[in-house]
Amino acid sequence: MQDRVAKIYAKAILDLGQKGKELHTIQEELASIGALVDENQELSLVFSSELFRTEDRMAVMESLYTKLKCNEVTGRILKLLASSNRVKNLSAIARELHLLVSRAENIVPLRVESRDELGSAQQKKIEERFEKFFGKPVEADFEVNPSLYGGVRVTAEGTTYDGTLATRLARMKETLVGGA
């Protein structure tokens, strides 16, 4: 449900932002406030609890975007989300909007997972390989995933390219068992 809501709002924001040519600013501001709400327990409570009235939520949101000197369009979007009790979806909306903006600019977003943080040379090599593979620019988001034993897992355009150690061992086992 949250993904569907995020996609609907992100598409509407994309359409709105393209008319005003402020899309990058809007996306960055929504992501920043979404992260702030997610990381702050008190803010999260204000926007998720039934104990707070809609007017209170809107006042808190207005105070937030005013203090952060957000764009006027961003402020209107945030007020709408606060009034419709959708601030809990803000981070998902910002992520979805980022994907839509990247697609509109013909950039392939990559999600790269590895057990440990990759060095800049390794990151650059992954980006170059996928730029060559897709034939267009990529924008990679590198994440540390301690559950991986080694290698990397890259997700792009709905496809996961799994070069992790666990997947390689599973393929090897399948080959050995299948060949017996």
Backbone hydrogen bonds in HBPLUS format (Angstrom, degrees):
<---DONOR---> <-ACCEPTOR-->    atom                        ^
c    i                          cat <-CA-CA->   ^        H-A-AA   ^      H-
h    n   atom  resd res      DA  || num        DHA   H-A  angle D-A-AA Bond
n    s   type  num  typ     dist DA aas  dist angle  dist       angle   num
A0005-VAL N   A0001-MET O   2.98 MM   4  6.26 163.8  2.00 156.3 160.4     1
A0006-ALA N   A0002-GLN O   2.88 MM   4  6.04 161.0  1.91 148.1 153.9     2
A0007-LYS N   A0003-ASP O   2.93 MM   4  6.14 156.7  1.98 148.3 154.0     3
A0008-ILE N   A0004-ARG O   3.05 MM   4  6.29 158.8  2.09 149.3 154.7     4
A0009-TYR N   A0005-VAL O   3.02 MM   4  6.25 174.3  2.02 160.0 160.7     5
A0010-ALA N   A0006-ALA O   2.85 MM   4  5.88 162.2  1.88 148.8 154.9     6
A0011-LYS N   A0007-LYS O   2.99 MM   4  6.03 160.4  2.03 144.9 149.6     7
A0012-ALA N   A0008-ILE O   3.14 MM   4  6.38 160.4  2.18 147.1 152.4     8
A0013-ILE N   A0009-TYR O   2.86 MM   4  6.10 158.2  1.91 154.0 160.5     9
A0014-LEU N   A0010-ALA O   2.81 MM   4  6.00 153.3  1.88 147.3 155.2    10
A0015-ASP N   A0011-LYS O   3.04 MM   4  6.30 162.3  2.07 149.6 153.1    11
A0016-LEU N   A0012-ALA O   2.98 MM   4  6.20 159.3  2.02 146.3 152.4    12
A0017-GLY N   A0013-ILE O   2.70 MM   4  5.79 165.9  1.72 155.2 159.4    13
A0018-GLN N   A0014-LEU O   2.94 MM   4  6.00 151.3  2.02 148.8 155.4    14
A0021-LYS N   A0017-GLY O   2.75 MM   4  5.73 115.4  2.17 142.2 159.0    15
A0022-GLU N   A0017-GLY O   3.34 MM   5  5.47 144.5  2.48 140.7 145.8    16
A0026-ILE N   A0022-GLU O   3.02 MM   4  6.21 167.0  2.03 161.4 165.6    17
A0027-GLN N   A0023-LEU O   2.89 MM   4  6.06 169.2  1.90 155.0 157.9    18
A0028-GLU N   A0024-HIS O   2.96 MM   4  6.10 166.3  1.98 151.2 154.8    19
A0029-GLU N   A0025-THR O   2.93 MM   4  6.08 163.1  1.96 152.9 157.8    20
A0030-LEU N   A0026-ILE O   2.90 MM   4  6.07 162.9  1.93 155.8 160.4    21
A0031-ALA N   A0027-GLN O   3.01 MM   4  6.15 158.8  2.05 146.9 152.9    22
A0032-SER N   A0028-GLU O   2.94 MM   4  6.13 157.1  1.99 147.0 153.4    23
A0033-ILE N   A0029-GLU O   3.00 MM   4  6.19 170.0  2.01 153.1 155.3    24
A0034-GLY N   A0030-LEU O   2.85 MM   4  5.89 153.3  1.92 144.1 152.7    25
A0035-ALA N   A0031-ALA O   2.93 MM   4  6.09 157.5  1.98 146.7 152.0    26
A0036-LEU N   A0032-SER O   2.96 MM   4  6.18 155.5  2.02 145.5 152.9    27
A0037-VAL N   A0033-ILE O   2.92 MM   4  6.12 161.5  1.95 151.3 155.0    28
A0038-ASP N   A0034-GLY O   2.92 MM   4  6.10 160.7  1.96 147.3 153.2    29
A0039-GLU N   A0035-ALA O   2.90 MM   4  5.99 153.5  1.97 148.9 155.4    30
A0040-ASN N   A0036-LEU O   3.07 MM   4  6.03 133.3  2.29 141.8 152.3    31
A0044-SER N   A0040-ASN O   2.90 MM   4  6.07 166.0  1.92 158.4 163.2    32
A0045-LEU N   A0041-GLN O   2.93 MM   4  6.10 150.8  2.02 143.7 151.2    33
A0046-VAL N   A0042-GLU O   3.02 MM   4  6.35 157.0  2.08 149.6 155.2    34
A0047-PHE N   A0043-LEU O   3.12 MM   4  6.43 158.6  2.16 155.1 159.5    35
A0048-SER N   A0044-SER O   3.03 MM   4  6.07 119.4  2.41 138.7 153.7    36
A0048-SER N   A0045-LEU O   3.25 MM   3  5.17 146.1  2.37  96.9 106.6    37
A0049-SER N   A0045-LEU O   2.91 MM   4  5.49 150.2  2.00 152.6 153.8    38
A0056-ASP N   A0053-ARG O   3.02 MM   3  5.19 119.9  2.40  99.6 114.3    39
A0057-ARG N   A0053-ARG O   3.04 MM   4  6.43 159.5  2.08 155.2 160.9    40
A0058-MET N   A0054-THR O   2.91 MM   4  6.15 162.0  1.94 153.5 158.5    41
A0059-ALA N   A0055-GLU O   2.95 MM   4  6.13 151.7  2.03 142.5 150.2    42
A0060-VAL N   A0056-ASP O   2.97 MM   4  6.23 160.3  2.01 151.6 156.3    43
A0061-MET N   A0057-ARG O   2.91 MM   4  6.13 163.5  1.94 151.2 156.2    44
A0062-GLU N   A0058-MET O   2.84 MM   4  5.99 159.5  1.88 147.0 153.0    45
A0063-SER N   A0059-ALA O   2.98 MM   4  6.15 156.5  2.04 144.6 150.8    46
A0064-LEU N   A0060-VAL O   2.95 MM   4  6.22 154.6  2.02 147.8 154.9    47
A0065-TYR N   A0061-MET O   2.96 MM   4  6.27 170.9  1.97 165.1 163.2    48
A0066-THR N   A0062-GLU O   2.98 MM   4  5.94 145.2  2.10 142.2 151.8    49
A0067-LYS N   A0063-SER O   3.00 MM   4  6.06 165.6  2.02 146.8 150.9    50
A0068-LEU N   A0064-LEU O   3.01 MM   4  6.18 149.1  2.10 148.2 157.4    51
A0070-CYS N   A0065-TYR O   2.97 MM   5  5.27 176.4  1.97 162.1 163.2    52
A0069-LYS N   A0066-THR O   3.04 MM   3  4.97 155.7  2.10 101.0 108.2    53
A0075-GLY N   A0071-ASN O   2.98 MM   4  6.30 156.7  2.03 151.2 157.9    54
A0076-ARG N   A0072-GLU O   3.04 MM   4  6.39 153.1  2.11 147.8 154.3    55
A0077-ILE N   A0073-VAL O   2.99 MM   4  6.28 157.5  2.04 151.1 157.3    56
A0078-LEU N   A0074-THR O   2.87 MM   4  6.12 163.7  1.90 156.7 161.0    57
A0079-LYS N   A0075-GLY O   2.93 MM   4  6.13 153.9  2.00 146.9 154.0    58
A0080-LEU N   A0076-ARG O   3.00 MM   4  6.20 157.0  2.05 144.3 150.6    59
A0081-LEU N   A0077-ILE O   2.91 MM   4  6.23 159.7  1.95 152.4 157.9    60
A0082-ALA N   A0078-LEU O   2.89 MM   4  6.09 155.4  1.95 145.5 152.3    61
A0083-SER N   A0079-LYS O   2.85 MM   4  6.03 159.1  1.89 150.5 156.3    62
A0084-SER N   A0080-LEU O   2.98 MM   4  6.12 142.7  2.12 146.0 155.4    63
A0086-ARG N   A0081-LEU O   2.74 MM   5  4.74 174.6  1.74 153.0 152.3    64
A0085-ASN N   A0082-ALA O   3.32 MM   3  5.10 163.8  2.35 101.1 104.0    65
A0089-ASN N   A0086-ARG O   2.88 MM   3  5.40 156.3  1.94 114.2 122.0    66
A0090-LEU N   A0087-VAL O   2.93 MM   3  5.00 166.8  1.95 112.3 116.1    67
A0093-ILE N   A0089-ASN O   2.84 MM   4  6.03 154.7  1.90 158.0 166.6    68
A0094-ALA N   A0090-LEU O   2.87 MM   4  6.10 160.6  1.90 153.2 158.1    69
A0095-ARG N   A0091-SER O   2.94 MM   4  6.20 156.8  1.99 147.8 153.9    70
A0096-GLU N   A0092-ALA O   2.96 MM   4  6.13 163.7  1.99 147.3 152.0    71
A0097-LEU N   A0093-ILE O   2.82 MM   4  5.99 156.6  1.87 150.6 157.8    72
A0098-HIS N   A0094-ALA O   2.93 MM   4  6.11 152.1  2.01 142.8 150.3    73
A0099-LEU N   A0095-ARG O   3.08 MM   4  6.44 154.1  2.15 147.2 153.4    74
A0100-LEU N   A0096-GLU O   2.99 MM   4  6.30 159.3  2.03 149.9 155.4    75
A0101-VAL N   A0097-LEU O   2.84 MM   4  6.05 160.3  1.88 155.0 160.1    76
A0102-SER N   A0098-HIS O   2.97 MM   4  6.13 161.4  2.00 147.3 152.6    77
A0103-ARG N   A0099-LEU O   2.96 MM   4  6.20 161.6  1.99 149.9 154.8    78
A0104-ALA N   A0100-LEU O   2.90 MM   4  6.09 157.3  1.95 146.4 153.0    79
A0105-GLU N   A0101-VAL O   3.01 MM   4  6.25 138.5  2.19 143.5 154.4    80
A0105-GLU N   A0102-SER O   3.13 MM   3  5.12 127.9  2.42  94.4 108.1    81
A0107-ILE N   A0102-SER O   2.76 MM   5  4.88 172.5  1.76 148.6 146.7    82
A0106-ASN N   A0103-ARG O   2.96 MM   3  4.84 161.0  1.99 105.5 109.5    83
A0108-VAL N   A0137-PRO O   2.88 MM  29  6.29 169.0  1.89 149.2 150.3    84
A0139-GLU N   A0108-VAL O   2.92 MM  31  6.16 151.3  2.00 142.5 143.5    85
A0110-LEU N   A0139-GLU O   2.85 MM  29  5.92 164.8  1.87 140.1 141.2    86
A0141-ASP N   A0110-LEU O   2.83 MM  31  6.02 149.5  1.92 143.9 152.7    87
A0111-ARG N   A0155-THR O   2.91 MM  44  5.07 151.0  1.99 143.0 151.9    88
A0155-THR N   A0111-ARG O   2.86 MM  44  5.07 155.3  1.92 140.5 148.8    89
A0112-VAL N   A0141-ASP O   2.90 MM  29  6.01 168.3  1.92 149.1 153.1    90
A0143-GLU N   A0112-VAL O   2.75 MM  31  6.04 164.6  1.77 171.2 172.6    91
A0113-GLU N   A0153-ARG O   2.79 MM  40  5.11 167.6  1.81 152.2 156.6    92
A0153-ARG N   A0113-GLU O   2.95 MM  40  5.11 152.6  2.03 141.2 148.9    93
A0114-SER N   A0143-GLU O   3.07 MM  29  6.52 146.9  2.18 156.6 166.8    94
A0145-ASN N   A0114-SER O   2.70 MM  31  5.56 164.1  1.72 144.0 149.0    95
A0123-GLN N   A0119-GLY O   2.93 MM   4  6.21 161.9  1.96 156.8 162.5    96
A0124-LYS N   A0120-SER O   2.91 MM   4  6.02 162.2  1.94 146.2 151.0    97
A0125-LYS N   A0121-ALA O   3.00 MM   4  6.18 154.6  2.07 143.1 149.9    98
A0126-ILE N   A0122-GLN O   3.06 MM   4  6.32 158.7  2.10 151.0 155.6    99
A0127-GLU N   A0123-GLN O   2.99 MM   4  6.26 166.9  2.00 154.8 158.4   100
A0128-GLU N   A0124-LYS O   2.87 MM   4  6.08 161.4  1.90 151.9 157.1   101
A0129-ARG N   A0125-LYS O   3.01 MM   4  6.20 160.3  2.05 147.2 152.2   102
A0130-PHE N   A0126-ILE O   3.06 MM   4  6.30 161.2  2.09 153.0 157.7   103
A0131-GLU N   A0127-GLU O   2.87 MM   4  6.04 148.4  1.97 148.5 157.9   104
A0132-LYS N   A0128-GLU O   2.99 MM   4  6.18 158.3  2.04 147.5 152.9   105
A0133-PHE N   A0129-ARG O   2.90 MM   4  6.10 153.6  1.97 141.2 149.4   106
A0134-PHE N   A0130-PHE O   2.91 MM   4  5.97 167.2  1.92 148.1 150.3   107
A0135-GLY N   A0131-GLU O   2.75 MM   4  5.50 133.3  1.96 136.3 149.3   108
A0148-LEU N   A0145-ASN O   3.07 MM   3  5.96 171.4  2.07 129.3 132.1   109
A0165-LEU N   A0150-GLY O   2.89 MM  15  5.08 150.1  1.98 126.6 128.6   110
A0163-GLY N   A0152-VAL O   2.85 MM  11  5.25 146.1  1.96 157.8 167.1   111
A0154-VAL N   A0161-TYR O   2.94 MM   7  5.07 170.5  1.95 142.6 144.0   112
A0161-TYR N   A0154-VAL O   2.62 MM   7  5.07 170.9  1.63 163.3 165.4   113
A0156-ALA N   A0159-THR O   2.88 MM   3  5.43 160.7  1.91 157.4 159.7   114
A0159-THR N   A0156-ALA O   2.95 MM   3  5.43 165.5  1.97 121.3 126.1   115
A0168-ARG N   A0164-THR O   3.04 MM   4  6.35 161.4  2.08 152.9 158.5   116
A0169-LEU N   A0165-LEU O   2.89 MM   4  6.11 161.6  1.93 156.2 160.6   117
A0170-ALA N   A0166-ALA O   2.98 MM   4  6.16 152.5  2.06 142.3 150.2   118
A0171-ARG N   A0167-THR O   2.96 MM   4  6.21 154.8  2.02 148.8 155.1   119
A0172-MET N   A0168-ARG O   2.98 MM   4  6.20 154.0  2.05 144.5 152.1   120
A0173-LYS N   A0169-LEU O   2.89 MM   4  6.10 159.9  1.93 149.5 154.7   121
A0174-GLU N   A0170-ALA O   2.94 MM   4  6.13 158.2  1.99 144.5 150.6   122
A0175-THR N   A0171-ARG O   2.91 MM   4  6.14 155.2  1.97 146.8 153.3   123
A0176-LEU N   A0172-MET O   2.89 MM   4  6.14 162.6  1.92 152.6 157.4   124
A0177-VAL N   A0173-LYS O   2.78 MM   4  5.88 169.0  1.80 157.4 160.6   125
A0178-GLY N   A0174-GLU O   2.76 MM   4  5.55 152.4  1.83 137.7 147.1   126
A0179-GLY N   A0175-THR O   2.97 MM   4  5.87 135.1  2.18 133.3 143.7   127
A0180-ALA N   A0177-VAL O   3.30 MM   3  5.36 157.8  2.35 101.6 108.1   128
